[in-house]
Amino acid sequence: MLSESERRFLTRRRIGHLATADHSGKPHLVPVCFVARDDSIYSAIDEKPKSGRILKRVQNILENPNVAFLADHYEETWSRLGWVRIDGTAELLTDGLERDEAIRLLRIRYVAYRTMQLSAVIAIRIVRAGSWGTLER
């Protein structure tokens, strides 16, 4: 689903943006740490202080698994702009080998995760990927 240039572009991005929507379609957008593997994007639910209730992105995924993910590169020289956008379905991984492997990959990619408790992982199954601009940045 991802082209090699899209995969390389995602590997060089440190932050992506996850868009979810509740059952009525009301959108919610958050920046996330992520890793791409095969035909999935993974993002962890970490131990940073939360409000004590279920995260809005998690609640939305439980109500409506259709999501969008975007990673981009911006410069003032607009000929260097680029982005990769993914449409997919999301699920919450709370245990199992796939969750454990996603956490292992996220800990390799993000130093802060190495000492954090990571509870669940959001797995975005890529349905469609698209890109625009300069992906070689």
C-alpha positions, -999 to +999 in steps of 0.1 A: +000+000+000+028+024+008+053+031-020+090+029-010+093+067-012+063+071+011+077+046+035+111+064+036+094+097+040+075+084+071+107+069+085+122+104+085+092+121+102+092+123+140+056+133+145+024+125+126-012+137+131-040+113+138-076+123+129-105+103+145-142+110+146-169+101+170-201+082+161-217+114+148-187+124+127-173+151+149-135+152+142-106+151+167-070+157+156-039+150+177-001+149+171+013+114+177+046+095+178+044+066+154+061+038+136+052+023+102+055-014+096+042-035+068+006-022+061+001-006+095+009+025+115+014+021+152+010+047+180+012+040+217-009+052+246+018+063+270+019+073+307+020+110+303-005+127+326-040+123+313-073+136+326-082+103+342-108+094+317-106+075+284-087+095+257-109+110+231-089+094+203-095+060+219-132+066+226-136+077+189-119+046+176-142+024+197-172+043+182-159+047+147-127+029+135-123+050+104-092+073+108-068+094+088-031+099+095-009+126+080+029+132+082+043+163+065+074+183+059+072+221+057+098+247+046+096+283+034+109+270+001+076+256-011+092+234-037+104+213-008+070+207+008+057+171+010+032+149+028+019+114+031-017+108+040-032+075+051-068+065+053-074+034+074-092+016+101-079+016+136-080-009+164-068-009+200-042-036+208-041-042+245-021-075+245-005-100+222+025-104+200+016-076+176+012-051+205+045-062+220+064-059+186+049-024+180+060-013+215+095-027+208+097-007+175+084+025+192+110+022+220+137+019+194+125+050+176+117+072+206+141+074+235+115+087+259+094+055+255+123+034+267+115+042+304+077+048+300+049+024+307+031+019+274-003+003+279-021+000+246-012+005+210-034+020+183-029+000+151-040+018+119-046-007+091-038+012+059-066+011+034-053+038+011-022+059+010-015+091-010+013+116-011+022+149-026+053+170-031+089+163-024+092+130-005+130+128-005+133+152+025 
